[in-house]
């Protein structure tokens, strides 16, 4: 995430802030500019951007629930919802306070995801506009008959809102023997499935994908059964980022895609703060220089990104250990996974180039 500051008083502000803590101006996120900006109130609940033209905006309709600070232009015929909230097909029952609180956690993660996708300049449209190729979200609670399964199906991403409960999520993480489990991580994984459909399926990339990830035409259902029955194969960590990635080539793509977004977003934060990490070590693999003063969305060369990520992730893990916490990034990226990450970077970079052209 980039570093935001109030353009009225210069105070640093968080992406989720709806009011500047210093000058107390209301704040709104303008997706077209990817900026969080101070607002000047007009009549009838409309606002103008401080120091900009007289275009009038309203808050997204979900602002009333405290889950969104994005803006929509105040024009006849425009949706009451911002482009992030327009992607919602189903939200929880808000008459239940616990569900509302969980939805807030989920929307915080989802808005960060949509910001990243905008930065990556990937195709992004709601199913309400494009039923065949669009994206939508269902945020559901377990029912009386059966539990809700988090997953993706033809552009519809379902998230079980129990994932927003820290205790429940930690219990599931331990049960599944996972080193890492977050709400934002779920979004990044499931959106990976969506972009496999958009960027890989029936495209010129498919053969290169199969060379690296395997043939996705094998039975997905049987592959999952085998995975849960037998577990990952011996030596899996030499070629996969996680044990679950071994289940099927689709899951390998989604798990690797999620890590690509982890890396991009964290590097952007480091870049925004001007962080520079230098590591000198007798271990050859850790010696060298990492300089996070590079926008990770710019380089075409994937190696340039990983030269930044190695030192930064090592520093982050040591900082966490200094505070008595577990590693912030508890993963090792072997050469086989590095090649998969490089392929994803190539696909995304070329998609961005094609869009610009």
C-alpha positions in Angstrom: 0.0 0.0 0.0 1.2 3.5 -0.8 1.7 6.1 1.9 -1.2 8.5 2.0 -1.2 12.0 3.6 -3.8 14.7 4.0 -3.3 17.3 1.3 -4.9 19.9 3.6 -2.6 19.6 6.6 0.1 17.1 5.5 -0.7 14.5 8.2 0.0 10.9 7.3 -3.3 8.9 7.1 -4.3 5.3 6.8 -6.0 3.9 3.7 -9.1 3.1 5.9 -9.3 6.6 7.6 -12.5 8.6 7.0 -11.4 11.6 8.9 -8.0 13.3 9.2 -6.8 12.9 12.8 -5.0 16.3 12.7 -7.2 18.8 10.9 -10.4 16.6 11.2 -11.4 17.1 7.5 -13.5 14.2 6.2 -11.6 11.9 3.9 -12.7 10.0 0.8 -10.9 7.6 -1.5 -11.1 8.5 -5.2 -10.5 5.3 -7.2 -9.8 7.2 -10.4 -6.8 8.9 -8.8 -6.0 6.1 -6.3 -5.8 8.8 -3.6 -7.3 9.4 -0.2 -8.3 13.1 -0.2 -9.7 15.7 2.2 -13.3 16.8 1.5 -15.2 20.0 1.8 -18.8 19.4 2.6 -21.6 20.9 0.5 -25.4 20.8 1.0 -27.4 17.6 0.7 -24.6 15.3 1.7 -22.3 16.1 -1.2 -18.6 16.9 -1.1 -15.9 18.5 -3.2 -12.2 17.5 -3.1 -10.2 20.1 -1.2 -8.1 22.2 -3.6 -9.5 20.5 -6.7 -12.3 21.4 -9.2 -15.9 21.7 -8.2 -16.9 18.2 -9.1 -19.3 16.9 -6.5 -19.1 13.5 -4.9 -21.0 11.4 -2.4 -19.8 8.6 -0.1 -20.5 5.1 -1.2 -23.8 3.9 0.2 -21.9 1.4 2.4 -20.3 4.3 4.3 -23.3 4.4 6.6 -22.2 1.0 8.0 -18.6 2.1 8.6 -17.2 -0.3 6.0 -16.3 2.0 3.1 -14.7 5.4 2.6 -14.7 5.5 -1.2 -16.4 8.1 -3.3 -18.9 8.1 -6.2 -19.5 11.0 -8.4 -22.8 12.8 -7.7 -24.4 12.4 -11.1 -27.9 11.2 -12.1 -27.8 7.6 -13.1 -24.6 6.8 -11.2 -24.6 3.9 -8.8 -24.9 4.6 -5.1 -22.0 2.2 -4.6 -18.3 2.6 -5.3 -16.6 0.3 -7.8 -15.4 -1.9 -4.9 -18.8 -2.3 -3.3 -20.5 -2.8 -6.7 -18.8 -6.2 -6.8 -20.8 -7.4 -3.8 -23.7 -9.7 -4.7 -24.5 -10.8 -1.1 -23.6 -9.3 2.2 -24.3 -10.7 5.7 -27.5 -10.1 7.7 -26.6 -6.7 9.3 -29.2 -7.0 12.0 -26.7 -9.2 13.8 -23.9 -7.1 15.4 -21.4 -9.9 15.1 -22.0 -10.2 11.4 -21.7 -6.5 10.9 -18.3 -6.6 12.7 -17.1 -9.5 10.6 -18.2 -7.7 7.4 -16.1 -4.7 8.4 -13.0 -6.9 8.6 -13.9 -8.5 5.2 -14.5 -5.2 3.5 -11.2 -3.8 4.8 -9.3 -6.7 3.2 -11.4 -6.5 0.0 -10.8 -2.8 -0.5 -7.1 -3.3 -0.2 -7.4 -6.1 -2.8 -9.3 -3.9 -5.3 -6.7 -1.1 -4.8 -3.9 -3.6 -5.7 -5.8 -4.8 -8.8 -6.2 -1.2 -9.9 -2.5 -0.6 -9.5 -1.8 -3.8 -11.5 -4.2 -2.5 -14.2 -5.8 -5.9 -14.6 -9.3 -6.3 -16.2 -11.9 -5.6 -13.4 -15.6 -5.5 -14.0 -18.7 -6.6 -12.0 -20.9 -9.5 -13.0 -23.8 -7.1 -13.0 -22.1 -5.4 -16.1 -20.5 -8.5 -17.7 -22.2 -11.7 -16.5 -19.8 -14.0 -18.4 -16.5 -12.4 -17.5 -17.3 -10.2 -14.5 -16.4 -10.6 -10.8 -18.8 -10.7 -7.8 -18.6 -11.6 -4.1 -20.9 -13.5 -1.7 -20.1 -13.0 2.0 -22.1 -15.7 3.7 -22.5 -17.2 7.2 -22.8 -20.9 8.0 -26.5 -22.0 7.7 -28.5 -24.5 9.6 -28.1 -27.2 7.0 -24.5 -27.0 5.9 -21.4 -24.8 6.3 -20.4 -22.2 3.7 -17.3 -23.1 1.7 -14.9 -20.3 0.7 -14.1 -20.6 -2.9 -14.4 -19.4 -6.5 -16.8 -20.5 -9.3 -16.9 -18.8 -12.7 -16.2 -15.3 -11.4 -18.2 -15.6 -8.1 -16.0 -15.6 -5.0 -17.6 -16.8 -1.8 -16.1 -16.0 1.6 -17.3 -17.5 4.8 -17.5 -14.6 7.2 -16.3 -16.8 10.0 -12.8 -16.1 8.5 -13.1 -12.6 10.0 -13.2 -14.0 13.5 -9.6 -14.1 14.8 -10.1 -17.1 17.1 -12.0 -19.2 14.6 -9.4 -18.4 11.9 -6.5 -19.4 14.1 -8.2 -22.6 15.1 -8.7 -23.5 11.4 -5.1 -22.5 10.7 -3.8 -24.9 13.3 -6.2 -27.7 12.3 -5.1 -27.4 8.6 -1.4 -27.1 9.7 -1.0 -23.8 7.8 1.9 -21.4 8.5 -0.2 -18.4 7.4 -3.9 -17.6 7.2 -5.5 -14.2 6.9 -8.6 -12.7 5.4 -6.6 -10.7 2.8 -4.7 -13.9 2.0 -8.0 -15.6 1.2 -9.0 -12.8 -1.2 -5.6 -13.0 -2.9 -5.9 -16.7 -3.4 -9.5 -16.7 -4.7 -8.9 -13.8 -7.0 -6.0 -15.9 -8.4 -8.6 -18.4 -9.6 -10.6 -15.6 -11.2 -7.6 -14.3 -13.1 -6.6 -17.8 -14.2 -9.9 -17.8 -16.1 -9.4 -14.3 -17.4 -5.7 -14.4 -18.3 -4.8 -18.1 -18.9 -7.8 -20.2 -19.9 -8.1 -20.4 -23.7 -5.2 -18.0 -24.3 -1.7 -18.2 -25.8 -0.4 -18.6 -22.2 -1.9 -22.0 -21.6 0.9 -24.2 -22.8 3.5 -22.2 -20.8 1.3 -22.5 -17.8 1.0 -26.2 -18.1 4.8 -26.5 -18.4 5.2 -24.9 -15.0 2.1 -25.8 -13.0 0.9 -29.0 -14.6 -2.1 -30.0 -16.6 -5.3 -28.6 -15.1 -7.5 -30.9 -17.1 -7.0 -33.7 -14.6 -10.0 -34.2 -12.3 -10.1 -31.5 -9.7 -12.5 -33.4 -7.5 -10.3 -36.5 -7.4 -7.1 -34.5 -7.0 -8.5 -32.8 -3.8 -9.7 -36.2 -2.5 -6.2 -37.6 -3.0 -4.6 -34.5 -1.3 -6.8 -34.7 1.8 -6.3 -38.5 2.0 -2.6 -38.7 1.3 -1.2 -35.2 2.0 1.5 -33.5 -0.1 4.1 -35.7 -1.8 7.6 -36.1 -0.4 9.9 -33.2 -1.3 7.0 -30.9 -2.2 8.7 -27.9 -0.7 11.3 -27.9 -3.5 8.7 -27.0 -6.1 5.6 -25.6 -4.3 5.0 -22.5 -2.1 2.6 -24.5 0.2 1.4 -28.0 0.8 -2.0 -27.1 -0.5 -0.5 -25.9 -3.8 0.3 -29.6 -4.5 -3.4 -30.5 -4.6 -4.0 -29.5 -8.3 -2.5 -27.1 -10.9 -5.3 -24.7 -10.3 -4.5 -24.5 -6.6 -0.8 -24.2 -7.3 -1.5 -21.2 -9.5 -3.8 -19.6 -6.9 -1.4 -20.1 -4.0 1.5 -18.8 -6.1 -0.6 -15.8 -7.3 -1.4 -14.9 -3.7 2.2 -14.8 -2.8 2.9 -12.6 -5.9 0.4 -10.1 -4.5 1.9 -10.4 -1.0 5.2 -9.5 -2.4 4.0 -6.6 -4.6 1.9 -5.0 -1.9 4.6 -5.2 0.8 7.3 -3.9 -1.6 5.0 -1.0 -2.4 4.7 -0.2 1.3 8.5 -0.3 1.7 8.9 1.9 -1.4 6.3 4.4 0.0 8.3 4.7 3.2 11.6 4.9 1.5 12.9 1.8 3.2 16.3 0.5 2.2 17.5 -2.8 3.5 21.1 -3.9 3.3 22.3 -7.3 4.4 25.9 -8.4 4.7 26.3 -12.1 5.6 28.8 -14.9 5.2 26.0 -16.9 3.8 26.2 -16.3 0.1 22.4 -16.5 -0.4 21.9 -13.6 2.0 24.7 -11.3 1.1 24.2 -8.3 -1.1 22.1 -5.2 -1.2 18.4 -4.7 -1.3 17.0 -1.3 -2.1 13.2 -0.9 -1.7 13.3 2.6 -3.3 11.9 1.1 -6.4 8.2 1.0 -7.3 7.4 -2.7 -7.6 4.7 -2.1 -10.2 7.2 -0.6 -12.6 10.0 -3.1 -13.3 9.6 -5.5 -16.2 12.5 -7.6 -14.8 11.2 -10.0 -12.2 14.6 -10.5 -10.8 14.7 -6.9 -9.8 11.7 -7.5 -7.6 13.1 -10.6 -5.9 16.4 -8.8 -5.3 14.3 -6.4 -3.2 12.1 -9.0 -1.6 14.8 -11.3 -0.1 16.5 -8.7 2.1 13.1 -7.1 3.1 11.4 -10.3 4.1 14.5 -11.4 6.1 14.5 -8.0 7.9 10.7 -8.2 8.6 11.0 -11.7 10.1 13.9 -10.5 12.4 11.9 -7.5 13.5 8.9 -9.8 14.3 11.2 -12.1 16.3 12.5 -9.1 18.2 9.0 -8.5 19.4 8.5 -12.2 20.3 6.2 -12.9 17.4 6.5 -15.6 14.7 7.9 -14.8 11.3 5.9 -12.3 9.3 6.6 -14.2 6.1 7.1 -17.8 7.1 8.0 -19.1 3.7 11.0 -20.1 1.7 10.9 -19.5 -2.1 12.7 -22.4 -3.9 13.9 -22.0 -7.5 10.9 -24.0 -8.8 8.5 -21.5 -7.2 10.6 -18.6 -8.3 10.0 -19.7 -11.9 6.3 -19.8 -11.4 6.3 -16.4 -9.8 8.3 -15.1 -12.7 5.7 -16.5 -15.1 2.8 -14.7 -13.2 4.8 -11.5 -13.3 5.3 -11.9 -17.0 1.6 -12.5 -17.6 0.5 -9.5 -15.5 3.2 -7.2 -16.9 2.2 -8.0 -20.5 -1.5 -7.6 -19.6 -0.7 -4.1 -18.3 1.3 -3.3 -21.4 -1.5 -4.5 -23.7 -4.0 -2.4 -21.8 -1.7 0.7 -22.1 -1.3 0.1 -25.8 
